[in-house]
Amino acid sequence: MLKSRVGYSLKEEGMEAGFDLAKETTKGLNHVKLNLLFTSCKSDIKKIVKGIREITETPVIGCTSNGGIMVPDGYITSKNGYAGMMSLDDEKLVVGVACKEGGKEPRAIGRKVAIEAVENAGSSRAPAYFYMVASPKEEEAYLAGIQDVIGRVPMFGGSAADDDVSGDWKIICNDKILDNGVAVAFFYTDNEIETSFTGAYKETNNMGIITEVKNHRTLVSIDGISALKKYAQWCNVSPSSLKGINLLKASVTKPLGVKDPIGHMTVIRHPMFGNDNGTRSANDDTITLGNKATEKTAIIQLQASINDLVNAAGDTIKELRKKIYTDPAAYILFYDGARRMVLDGEIEEVYRQVLKETKGVPFMMAFTFGEYGYDDHSANICGGLMLSFTTIGKD
């Protein structure tokens, strides 16, 4: 039977924080197989891991979170750092953890990390499920490489984040702390695992065909019109108001989305930066997206009110509970960091709804700069401004 425990620390001294985390999360557990660790980018992560190692040698995997974390005791944050951990305990559970630094061939790196994770699990077959964490940028390529090795095994996860999109994020994998790369945990288990992957946005009638993309993530034009101009028309604002990082927060309530091939899920493409090269050419008024876009496919402007965004976490957990037939033992929740920043004043209401819907089951929520998952028979997909909520059953 799977059990989980959650702990957190606001201690500034890393060794003490890690020691306290491991002492709390492993209390009363005899077969811990994995520790999911999420920290502030301001924390001394190496010392936190060292403190954890004073208590347990069980694999540790995770990343830095945007602004805080959420646990049953509340929304945890501090300007001096914070750390939270969830330990998973099950005598029959087998987990293989591996990581690789980023490089010029991310798909090949994905293959290597998958092979190593299988080997570290002492197995020769694909896992039942897997968790992935990566630095923002190459997520799709890492995922493709992993699936080259194990096939379309269902997954969940999110990209490492920092507090201000400055690139100060970190990936945590045992004793390695990576600025750039990918880490995975492969789950070999008969326990039921279910994921809900959603943006919880409503579609508008504003849509068009992507007519030019550069470097996978720069949206140049929609219907032959400069992408930022087209988006500004849909939102009834001026393109100048969306230049630079202004677009990041402005688009949280009005993002873009693409449908998966079978139309069961709309995956969010977060407009991140409004670009203007000042040349009055076709390269002006482009949009840097948080994930990959493809030419000759449809893109839709979506929308949600602040109230919709607040309610989405509780509603998604409620839907997730309907999917699982056994009793949940843990909730592992990845919530987009840009949504958190926009909802900063409402985050306590988000917490109240999450606490209500998890019904006493331990949970850990990290705030990421990209989310991964699948839903309703879709393929595994990377998106932004989304919720990747996973529950693991006791049996």
N, C-alpha and C positions, 0 to 999 in steps of 0.2 A: 504494500500500500504506500502510495506516495504522500509525503508530508512536506510542508514548507514552513520556513520561518523568515521574518523580515526584521531588520534592525537598521538603525541610522546613528550617525554621530555628527556633532557640530564642533568637536574638538579641533583646534588649530594644529596641534602637534600630530603629524601623520601616523607615527607608530602607535600612539595611544588610540587614535581613531580606528585604525585597522584592528588592533587588539580587541577593542570594545565591540566592534562590528562582529567579528568572528565568534567572540564569546557569546554574544546574544543570539546570533542566527543559528549556531550549532547546538545550543542548549537543548538537551533531551533528545537529540538526534544521533543515531548510531551508524547510519549508512549514507552520509552526505556525498553526493556525486558531482555537484556543480554549485558554484557560487556566482551569482549575477551581481556585478558591482558597478555602481554609477556614482560619479563624483562631480564636484565643481572643477572647472578648468583652473581655478586658483589653488586647489588642494595639492599637497605634496603626495602625488599618487604612488610613487615608488616606495615611500615610507609607509603609506597605508597598506600596500600589498605586503610589505615586510612585516607589518604588525599582524596582518591576517595569517601569514605563514607561521607566526609564533603559536597559533592555535591549530591550524589545519593546513595540510598539503593538497587538499582537494582543488581541482582546477578552478581558476578565476577568469571570468570574461566579462567585458562590458565596455563602457565609454564615459566620457564627460557629457553632462547634461546641460541644457540651456536654462539658467536661472534658478533651478531647484529640482527637487524630486518630490514625489507624492507617495506616502505610505499610509497604513491605517491610522497612524497617530496624527497625520495632517500633511500640509504642504511645507516641506522642509527647505529652508534657504538661509544663507548667511553671506555677507560680503567677504568674510574671511574663509569661506569654504564649507563644504558639507560632504558627506558620503553616506550611501545607503547600500544595503546588500540583501539579497534573497538567497537562501540556501535551499536546495532541493534534495530530499532524502528518500531513497527507495532502494532496498536491497537488490531488486532485479534490474534497476535502471543502469544502462551503460551509456557513457558519454565520451565522445572523442572531440577534443579541443585542439585547434591549430590556428596559426596566424602567419601572415607574410607581409613584409613591407611592400609599399607600392613601387611601381616601376614602369618601363616603357610598354610592356605587354600585359595589361591587366587581365585579359582573358586567360593567358597562360598562367598568371599568378593564381587566378581562381582555380584552375585545374590542380596546381600544386598544393594549394591549401586544402582542397577536398581530399586528395590522395593521402595527405598527412593526417587529416582528421580521422579518416577510416582506419589508418594504421594505428593511430593513438587509441582508438577504441578497441583495438585487438580484433578487428573484424575484417572481412573480405567482401562485404556487401553494403548496399546503400542503407542509410538510416531510415527510420520511420518519419522523421521530421528534422528540420534544422533551423538554428538561429544564426543570423549573420549581422555583423556590425562592420561598417566601413567608414572611411573618411569621405566627405562629400566630393563627388565628381565622377568616379569610375564605377559606381555601384552596379550599373547594368552589365558592364563587362565582367566584373568579378562574378556576378550571378551566372552569366552565360558559361564561364569556365567551370564553375562548380557543377552546373547541370550537365556539362559535357561528360563529367565523371560519374555522377550519381543519378542522372535523369531528372524528371520533374517531381522531385520529392517536395511536399509542401513546406513552406518556410514562413518565418516571421522575423522582425527585427527593425533596425533603424540606424541612421547615420550619426556618427559622433557630432556633438554640438559644442559651441562655446556661448558666451554671454552676449556677444555683439557682432557676430559674423566676421571676426578678424582673423580666423584661421587658427585659433589657439586650442582647437579640439584635440582630444587624445583617444586612442583605442587601447583598451586594457586586455592583455592576454597572458595570464600567469605572470611571470616576472618581466614581460616585455611591455613597454609603453611606447606606442607608435603614433607619430604625427600623421602618417599617411600609410594606408594599407587596408587590410581586411582580416577579420578573425571570424571563426565559425565554431559552433558547438553542434555536433551531430548527436541526435537522440535515438538510441536503440531501446525501444520500449513497446510494450503492448498496451500501455495506458492510453486512454483517449486524449487527443490533443485537438483543439479546434481554434480557428482564428477568424475574426471579423476584421476586414480591411476595407475602410470606407473613408470618404471625405465628408459625408453627411451634408452635401450641398444639394441645392435644387438647380435643375437645368433651366436656362433661359432660352429664348428663341434666337439669340445672337449666336451665329455659327458661321464658319467659313472653311475653306480648304487651305491647308498649309502649302504655300507655293514656293517657299525657299527657306532652307535651314543651313546654317554653317556650324561646323564643328559639333554637330549633334544637339547642342543646347542653346544656340543663338537663333531665335526665331526672327527671320528677316522680313518675311511678308506673308500676309493672309489675303487670299483672293487677289494677289498682285499688288496689294496696298501695303505700305510699310507697317510692320506689325504693331508698333506702339501707337501709330495713328489710328489703326483699325480698332485696337483695344480701347483707346480713349473715346472713340466714337460710340462704342458699345456702352461704355460707362458714363457717357455724357460729361466728360471732363476734357481739359486741354492736355495735349501731350506734354507740354512743358511742366505741368504739375506732377508728372510721373517720371521725371528724369532721375537717373542715379538710383540711390537706395530708397528714394521716396516711393518707388513702385512696390518695394518689398511689403510694407505694412498696408499700403492702400489696396493691394490685391488680395489680402487675406479674406475679406468678405466678398470679393468678386474675382475669383481665380479662373484659370482656364482648365479644361478637361478634355480627355480623349477616351473613347470607348474601347474596351478590349474587343478582340475580333468577333466574339460571339454576342457582344452587346449586353452582357450581364452586369458589367461593372464599369463605372466611369472613374478613370484614374486621374488624379489632379496633377496638372503641370503648373507649378507655382511661378508666376512672373516675379523675378528677383530684382533685376536692374533694368532701368530704361536707358538705353545707350544712344549717344549722339556724338558722332565723330567730327561734327562741325564742317563737313565737306559738302553738304547739300546734295549728297549722292544717295544711291539705294542703300548704302550702309548706315545711313542715319535712321534714327527712330526704330531701332531693333530692340528686341527683348531677350535678355538672358534668362533662361528657364532653369529651374532646379533639377529637371530631368530631361531625358532624351525626347526629341520630337522628330517626326518623319514626314517628309514631303509627300504630297498627294493624298493626305489623310485629313479627315474632318477634325476641327477643334471647336469647342463650345465654351462660351462664357457662362460661368456658374455663379451662384449667389447664395448667401446665407446672412441672416441678421446676427447681431451679437447674441441675442437670446438663443438662436438656433445653435450657435457655436457652443454656448454654455451647456445646453441640454444634450449635445451630441455624445459626450462621454458616457453619461448614465444610460442613455437610450441604446448605445452600442453594446454596453455590457449586458443590458437586458436581452438584447437580441442574441448575444453570444451564449448566454445561459440556455436559450432554447435549442441551441445546436448540440449541446453536450448531453449525453444520456446518463452518465455517471455523475457523482457529486464532485464539484470542482475542488482541487487541492491548492491551486495557486492561480493567480492572475498576473500575467506579465504584460505590461501596458506601455506602448510607445505612442506618444502624443506629440504632434508637431510643435517645435519651439516657436515658430512665428505665430501660431495660434495662441500659444501661451503668452507671448509678449503683448498681443492685442488684447487679450483677456486678463491682463495682470490684475486689474481691479476686481475681477469676477472669479479669480482662481479659487477662492474659498467656497463659492457656490459649486464650482466644478468638483471640488473635493467632497462636499456634502453629498452630491449625487453619486459619485463613485463609491463612497463609503456605504451608502444606502443599498446600492445594487450589488456590491460584492458580498453582502450578507455575512460578514464575519470571516470570510476566507482571506488569507494573507494576499496582499497585492503590492506590486512595485511599479511605479510609473516614472519613466524617464522622458525628457523632452528633447527630441531629436531634430536634425536638420534634413530629414528625408526618412520615409517609412517604407517597409517592404512587407509583402504578403500576397494573399490571393483571396478570392471570395467567389462562391457560387460557381464552381467549376472553371474559373478563369485560370490562366497561367500565373506563375509567380511574377510579380511586377514591382518595380520601384516607383514611388511617387513622392509627392510633397504635400504639405498641409493636410495630412491624413492621420487616421488613427489605425494603428496595427495592434489590435487587442487579442491576446491569446490566453486560453485557459487550459490547464492540464488536469485531467481527472485523477481521482484517488486510485482508481483501478483501471 
